[in-house]
Amino acid sequence: MKLIKYMIVIGTAMMGMFTFMDQADAAQIGIGTEQKIVQNPLELERQAIEEERKKEIARQKKIAEEKRLAEEKRLEAERLAAEKAKEEAEKARLAKLEAERKAEEERKEAERVAAQKAAASSNKNATASPVSTTTSKKVITVESTAYSNDVADNKAYGGRVLTATGHDVTDSIYYNGMRIIAVDPSIIPLGSKVHIQGVGDAIALDTGGRIKGHIVDLLVDSKQDAIQWGRRHIQVTLY
């Protein structure tokens, strides 16, 4: 009986020892809600490496995004610069066209004013230099040519053809019923009334760069008439 009691005591003690050892092992490996989990060093190293990898990936993404934004900014700046250059070029083109338009208007206005002055000068010359009324007559032989009053063949003033004395011959080759001639003023003074053989009365109201000496240029209606007249010698009577 004592033996049985003794064995029961020993069994109970051993069971208590096993229970204590199990609890101690559980605490050692972190089992239970009130104990801290003990981490494996290799697992900690693996986690650290994974964390570094994630950080590197995030850093590379950030660098790539910064580069993308910088490239977009550069392209936008280039686009704005190109648009500005285009606008400036268009402004310059329009300014040039406007300047040319104003210059053309000023030129036309200058021609109009010159034509008015020339017409006024013609009237003044007609008053100041009347046709000679001397009774003496002088007959000279001259070489004659002809020229037309076509605007395309003459220097025009506001679209009008004027003689050296300012008389408008755009629409007529006559002056007070007399034909108009270009002369060398040193031979036949401007304003002189003459009679041209085969033509009739004429008046010297014009000059010409190639009318030098005994040459008379007769004003005709067209270039074709001038060609038909050609070059001939005629007698001119000065009144």
Buried (B, 14 or more C-beta within 10 A) or exposed (E): EEEEEEEEEEEEEEEEEEEEEEEEEEBEEEEEEEEEEEEEEEEEEEEEEEEEEEEEEEEEEEEEEEEEEEEEEEEEEEEEEEEEEEEEEEEEEEEEEEEEEEEEEEEEEEBBEBBEEBBEBBEEBBEEEEBBEEEEEEEBEBEBBBBBBBEEEBEBBBEBBBBBBBBBBBEEBEBEEBBBBBBBEEBBEBBBBBBBBEBEBBBBBBBBEEBEEBBBBBBBEBBEBBEEBEEEEBEBBBB
